[in-house]
Amino acid sequence: MSRSQPTFGSYLVTPAELNNALKSSSPSKLSTAPKTVPICGSWFLPNDPQKRQGYQVFKQGHIPNARFFDLDKVADTSSPYPHMLPSPEVFKEAMSGLGVSKDDTLVVYDTAELGIFSAPRVAWTLKVFGHPAVHILNNFKLWVEQGYPTEEGEQKDVGKTDYPLPELDQSKVIAFDDMKEIAKDANKEGREGVQILDARSKGRWEGTDPEPRPGLPSGHMPGSTSVPVPDLLDPETKAFLSPEELRRVFEQKGVDPTKSVISSCGTGVTATVIDAALTVAGYDDGSRKVYDGSWTEWAQRVQPSDNLILKAKE
């Protein structure tokens, strides 16, 4: 008799909810029934002061039977820009290697140190490639603090599945050329319907702090609004704020729920923290896109004569 697949009531899952689901529907090589699979999406910036790496932190402690999703490898490695979306073939191979089936419920989580950082990028990637049941744990820091189980060591041998070849939902992604047209027309009549939200720090957005990648100028795109990730998280738990608090933050930033939103950041990772927060806050996801290349692509491809890198007060 197959185990029933749990369903979660919202995009965000609490540690208690995930723990209960894993008790009734944990990954098993002996069963092909739909299961709940914890997916570790740990990733760190290249200038991380402690020089941490995602898989290294995974080995130090992870949810039992978790799989590690490597953002740098499950990507378009031929692109000059970091962890751009992979091809459907690369995605299929990665999901098969993780032992995941399309009817599994996937709950993505971050490191305990960062709380919420790169897990939303993994979750967003899963969703744009059409995986039906995707959630984010809110969050692993609380999972550890509340005494739920963890284990050390390498990812277990989980057996390979034959994940179906997916299709990328292009409506959720925006590319450089389209982004450039929007930025050129920013604040012009008829273009007020597009809102660009930038997840980088206020200093990087203003152009007063350096980018973490050497040689890249800081600043912002015309028409963009600064929405730094910490504004969306509880300062103590590093978990997402409540839906009501998130709505308040977005209202204070002037985000109009009736208009389309493009999220951006340094390399397309924390842009998805904004996108996830919009989901939690109840904003319609039908008119939301993520700029995959984000600032790393933007700052390398726009020309000085374009005047498309602005500094504070501009």
C-alpha positions as CSV (number, residue, x, y, z in Angstrom):
1,M,0.0,0.0,0.0
2,S,1.5,3.3,-1.0
3,R,1.9,6.1,1.5
4,S,-0.3,9.2,1.0
5,Q,1.5,12.3,-0.2
6,P,1.4,15.1,2.3
7,T,0.3,18.5,1.1
8,F,1.4,21.8,2.6
9,G,-1.0,24.7,3.0
10,S,1.4,27.4,1.8
11,Y,4.6,27.9,-0.2
12,L,6.5,28.2,3.1
13,V,6.8,25.2,5.4
14,T,7.6,25.3,9.1
15,P,10.1,22.9,10.6
16,A,7.2,21.1,12.5
17,E,5.3,20.7,9.2
18,L,8.3,19.3,7.4
19,N,9.2,17.0,10.2
20,N,5.7,15.5,10.3
21,A,5.7,15.0,6.6
22,L,9.0,13.3,6.6
23,K,7.8,10.9,9.3
24,S,4.9,9.8,7.1
25,S,6.5,10.1,3.6
26,S,10.3,10.1,3.8
27,P,12.6,9.2,0.9
28,S,13.1,5.4,0.5
29,K,14.8,3.3,-2.2
30,L,12.4,0.5,-1.5
31,S,9.3,2.5,-2.4
32,T,8.2,4.3,-5.6
33,A,5.3,6.1,-3.9
34,P,5.3,9.9,-3.9
35,K,7.5,11.2,-1.2
36,T,8.6,14.4,0.6
37,V,12.2,15.1,-0.2
38,P,14.3,17.8,1.6
39,I,16.6,19.6,-0.9
40,C,19.6,21.5,0.4
41,G,20.2,24.6,-1.8
42,S,23.2,26.0,0.1
43,W,25.4,28.5,-1.7
44,F,27.7,31.3,-0.7
45,L,28.9,34.4,-2.4
46,P,32.4,34.2,-4.0
47,N,33.7,36.8,-1.5
48,D,32.4,34.9,1.5
49,P,34.8,35.9,4.3
50,Q,34.9,32.4,5.7
51,K,35.4,30.9,2.2
52,R,32.5,28.5,2.8
53,Q,31.1,26.2,0.1
54,G,27.6,24.9,-0.1
55,Y,28.4,21.2,-0.2
56,Q,31.0,21.5,2.6
57,V,28.3,23.1,4.9
58,F,25.9,20.3,3.8
59,K,28.4,17.7,5.0
60,Q,28.7,19.4,8.3
61,G,25.0,19.0,9.0
62,H,21.8,18.4,7.0
63,I,18.3,17.1,7.3
64,P,18.4,13.3,7.2
65,N,18.1,11.9,3.6
66,A,18.4,15.4,2.1
67,R,19.7,15.8,-1.4
68,F,22.2,18.6,-2.4
69,F,21.3,20.8,-5.4
70,D,24.4,22.5,-6.7
71,L,23.5,25.9,-8.2
72,D,26.9,26.2,-9.8
73,K,26.7,22.8,-11.6
74,V,23.0,22.6,-12.4
75,A,23.4,25.6,-14.7
76,D,24.4,26.8,-18.1
77,T,28.1,26.3,-17.6
78,S,28.9,27.6,-21.1
79,S,27.6,31.1,-20.1
80,P,30.1,33.7,-19.0
81,Y,27.7,34.6,-16.2
82,P,27.4,32.4,-13.0
83,H,24.7,29.8,-12.5
84,M,22.4,30.9,-15.3
85,L,19.4,28.5,-15.8
86,P,20.4,25.1,-17.2
87,S,19.1,23.5,-20.3
88,P,16.1,21.1,-19.9
89,E,18.5,18.2,-20.5
90,V,20.9,19.3,-17.7
91,F,18.0,19.8,-15.4
92,K,16.6,16.4,-16.2
93,E,19.9,14.7,-15.6
94,A,20.4,16.6,-12.2
95,M,16.9,15.6,-11.0
96,S,17.4,12.0,-12.0
97,G,20.7,12.0,-10.2
98,L,19.0,13.3,-7.0
99,G,16.7,10.4,-7.2
100,V,13.6,12.7,-7.5
101,S,10.4,11.8,-9.3
102,K,8.0,14.4,-10.7
103,D,5.3,13.5,-8.2
104,D,7.5,14.1,-5.2
105,T,7.0,17.0,-2.9
106,L,10.3,19.0,-2.7
107,V,11.1,21.2,0.3
108,V,14.1,23.4,-0.3
109,Y,16.2,24.8,2.5
110,D,19.2,27.0,3.2
111,T,22.1,26.9,5.6
112,A,21.5,27.6,9.3
113,E,24.0,30.4,9.1
114,L,22.2,32.4,6.4
115,G,18.6,31.4,7.2
116,I,17.1,32.4,3.8
117,F,19.5,33.1,0.9
118,S,19.8,30.7,-2.0
119,A,17.1,28.2,-1.3
120,P,14.5,30.4,-3.1
121,R,16.7,30.3,-6.2
122,V,16.6,26.5,-6.2
123,A,12.9,26.5,-5.5
124,W,12.3,29.0,-8.4
125,T,14.4,26.9,-10.7
126,L,12.3,23.8,-9.9
127,K,9.1,25.7,-10.5
128,V,10.1,27.3,-13.8
129,F,11.0,23.8,-15.1
130,G,7.5,22.7,-14.1
131,H,8.0,20.6,-11.0
132,P,4.4,20.6,-9.5
133,A,5.0,20.5,-5.7
134,V,7.8,22.9,-4.5
135,H,8.1,24.5,-1.1
136,I,10.7,26.4,1.0
137,L,11.5,25.5,4.6
138,N,11.2,28.6,6.8
139,N,13.9,27.8,7.9
140,F,16.8,25.5,8.6
141,K,18.1,27.8,11.4
142,L,14.8,27.2,13.2
143,W,14.9,23.5,12.3
144,V,18.3,23.2,14.2
145,E,17.3,25.5,17.1
146,Q,14.0,23.6,17.6
147,G,15.9,20.3,18.0
148,Y,14.8,18.5,14.8
149,P,17.2,15.8,13.5
150,T,20.3,16.4,11.5
151,E,23.0,14.2,10.2
152,E,26.6,14.7,9.0
153,G,28.5,13.4,6.0
154,E,28.1,12.9,2.3
155,Q,24.8,12.7,0.5
156,K,23.5,9.2,0.7
157,D,23.3,7.0,-2.4
158,V,19.6,7.4,-3.3
159,G,19.4,5.6,-6.6
160,K,18.7,7.2,-9.9
161,T,15.3,8.0,-11.3
162,D,14.2,8.8,-14.9
163,Y,13.0,12.3,-14.4
164,P,11.0,13.4,-17.5
165,L,12.5,16.0,-19.9
166,P,10.9,19.3,-18.8
167,E,10.0,22.5,-20.6
168,L,11.2,25.9,-19.3
169,D,8.5,28.4,-18.6
170,Q,9.9,31.4,-20.5
171,S,7.2,33.7,-19.1
172,K,8.9,33.7,-15.7
173,V,12.3,34.8,-17.0
174,I,13.5,38.0,-18.7
175,A,16.7,38.2,-20.8
176,F,19.2,41.1,-21.2
177,D,17.8,42.6,-24.4
178,D,14.3,42.9,-23.0
179,M,15.6,44.2,-19.8
180,K,17.6,46.9,-21.6
181,E,14.5,48.1,-23.5
182,I,12.6,48.4,-20.2
183,A,15.4,50.3,-18.5
184,K,15.8,52.7,-21.4
185,D,12.1,53.5,-21.2
186,A,12.0,53.6,-17.4
187,N,9.7,56.3,-16.1
188,K,8.5,57.2,-19.6
189,E,4.8,57.3,-20.2
190,G,3.3,53.9,-20.8
191,R,6.2,52.1,-19.0
192,E,5.0,52.8,-15.5
193,G,3.4,49.3,-15.5
194,V,6.8,47.6,-15.0
195,Q,8.5,47.6,-11.6
196,I,12.1,46.5,-11.1
197,L,13.0,45.3,-7.6
198,D,16.7,44.9,-6.7
199,A,17.7,42.6,-3.8
200,R,21.3,43.8,-3.5
201,S,22.4,45.8,-0.5
202,K,21.4,49.5,-0.4
203,G,25.1,50.5,-0.7
204,R,25.6,48.4,-3.9
205,W,22.3,49.8,-5.3
206,E,23.4,53.3,-4.6
207,G,26.9,52.7,-6.1
208,T,28.7,53.6,-2.8
209,D,29.7,50.0,-1.9
210,P,31.7,47.7,-4.2
211,E,30.3,44.6,-5.9
212,P,31.6,41.2,-4.6
213,R,32.9,40.4,-8.0
214,P,36.2,42.3,-8.8
215,G,36.0,44.9,-11.6
216,L,32.3,45.2,-11.6
217,P,30.9,48.7,-11.0
218,S,28.1,49.0,-8.5
219,G,24.9,51.2,-9.0
220,H,21.4,50.4,-10.3
221,M,19.2,50.3,-13.4
222,P,17.0,53.2,-14.3
223,G,13.6,52.7,-12.7
224,S,14.7,50.2,-10.1
225,T,13.7,50.1,-6.4
226,S,16.1,48.9,-3.7
227,V,14.6,45.9,-1.7
228,P,17.5,44.5,0.2
229,V,17.0,40.9,1.3
230,P,17.3,41.7,5.1
231,D,14.2,43.9,4.8
232,L,12.2,40.7,4.0
233,L,13.5,38.6,6.9
234,D,13.2,38.5,10.6
235,P,16.5,39.9,12.0
236,E,16.6,37.2,14.8
237,T,15.4,34.0,13.1
238,K,16.5,35.0,9.5
239,A,13.1,33.5,8.4
240,F,10.7,35.3,6.1
241,L,8.5,37.8,7.7
242,S,4.8,37.1,8.0
243,P,2.5,37.8,5.0
244,E,1.2,40.9,6.6
245,E,4.6,42.3,7.4
246,L,5.9,41.5,3.9
247,R,2.9,43.3,2.4
248,R,3.7,46.3,4.6
249,V,7.4,46.3,3.4
250,F,6.3,46.1,-0.3
251,E,3.7,48.9,0.2
252,Q,6.4,51.1,1.9
253,K,8.6,50.5,-1.2
254,G,5.8,51.5,-3.5
255,V,5.2,48.1,-5.0
256,D,1.9,48.1,-6.8
257,P,0.2,44.6,-6.8
258,T,-1.6,45.4,-10.0
259,K,1.6,45.9,-12.0
260,S,4.2,43.4,-13.3
261,V,7.4,42.9,-11.3
262,I,10.9,42.1,-12.4
263,S,13.3,40.9,-9.7
264,S,17.0,41.3,-10.0
265,C,20.1,41.1,-7.8
266,G,23.8,40.2,-8.3
267,T,23.6,36.9,-10.2
268,G,19.9,35.9,-10.1
269,V,20.0,34.2,-6.7
270,T,18.6,36.6,-4.1
271,A,16.2,38.1,-6.8
272,T,14.2,35.0,-6.1
273,V,14.0,35.9,-2.4
274,I,12.0,38.9,-3.5
275,D,9.9,36.7,-5.8
276,A,9.2,34.2,-3.0
277,A,8.3,37.0,-0.6
278,L,5.9,38.4,-3.2
279,T,4.3,34.9,-3.3
280,V,4.0,34.8,0.5
281,A,2.6,38.3,0.6
282,G,-0.2,37.2,-1.8
283,Y,0.9,39.1,-4.9
284,D,-0.1,37.6,-8.2
285,D,2.7,35.5,-9.8
286,G,1.2,35.7,-13.3
287,S,3.1,38.9,-14.1
288,R,6.4,38.3,-12.3
289,K,9.8,37.6,-13.9
290,V,13.3,37.2,-12.7
291,Y,16.2,38.7,-14.5
292,D,18.5,35.7,-14.7
293,G,21.7,37.4,-15.5
294,S,21.0,40.2,-13.1
295,W,23.7,42.8,-12.2
296,T,26.7,40.7,-13.1
297,E,25.5,40.5,-16.7
298,W,24.1,44.0,-16.8
299,A,27.2,45.8,-15.6
300,Q,29.4,43.9,-18.2
301,R,27.1,44.3,-21.2
302,V,25.7,47.9,-21.0
303,Q,27.9,50.5,-22.6
304,P,29.0,53.7,-20.7
305,S,27.3,55.7,-23.5
306,D,24.0,54.0,-22.6
307,N,23.8,55.7,-19.2
308,L,22.1,52.6,-17.8
309,I,24.2,52.3,-14.6
310,L,23.0,55.0,-12.2
311,K,24.4,56.0,-8.8
312,A,22.7,57.3,-5.7
313,K,20.4,60.4,-6.3
314,E,20.3,59.8,-10.0
